[in-house]
Amino acid sequence: EDKVVQSPLSLVVHEGDTVTLNCSYEVTNFRSLLWYKQEKKAPTFLFMLTSSGIEKKSGRLSSILDKKELFSILNITATQTGDSAVYLCAVGPDYGQNFVFGPGTRLSVLP
Amino acid sequence: DTEVTQTPKHLVMGMTNKKSLKCEQHMGHRAMYWYKQKAKKPPELMFVYSYEKLSINESVPSRFSPECPNSSLLNLHLHALQPEDSALYLCASRTLGGNTEAFFGQGTRLTVV
């Protein structure tokens, strides 16, 4: 059974801190790994990673994939209160078009 | 237009009611999804439609009935729900073929009383 694990499950930091969120996976047929940010309702897409070692970057957020060790990290530098959210990691789509989600990391950034 | 639109945003229904959730996208995506999300849990897949045909039904109870009338619309018909069905129902869509991300709607917050 495909499995996605995230750590930590919860994290509290202060503005300006740098955080690293982890995602590890065990899937039968890996195609891609995706990061989403979920605040109140809709998960919003951050990154899709398909190749090892290539960093994706968007502003203060960056992410990288290690397909040999089966994990990815999401880094957020100089955190702001607006970064407070649940960060979801997902792998897929599988041949059934499904994405398997991890439990999420709940990040709280205090002023 | 890069939006997935869900209506209604909030819904309160009794256990004997029949209601429908609607989802619409105009991005030409041919895969559409229904997810159920309980508080502090990740989205849980319910149904997948590929080219307007149901391709996955994750053992969802028959009181949930999906429908995909055309490539832009996805409905979820609800009947005789239980209080434990209260959750956020998310619709998503994506392009079929290759590695593409799923775009999510804002969800319908459903409360069954």
Interface residues (C-beta under 8 A of the other chain):
Chain A: R31 S32 L34 Y36 K41 A42 P43 T44 F45 M48 T50 L88 P93 G96 Q97 N98 F99 F101 G102 P103 G104 R106
Chain B: V4 A31 Y33 K40 K41 P42 P43 E44 L45 V48 S50 S55 I56 L88 L90 R94 L96 N99 T100 E101 A102 F103 F104 G105 Q106 G107 R109
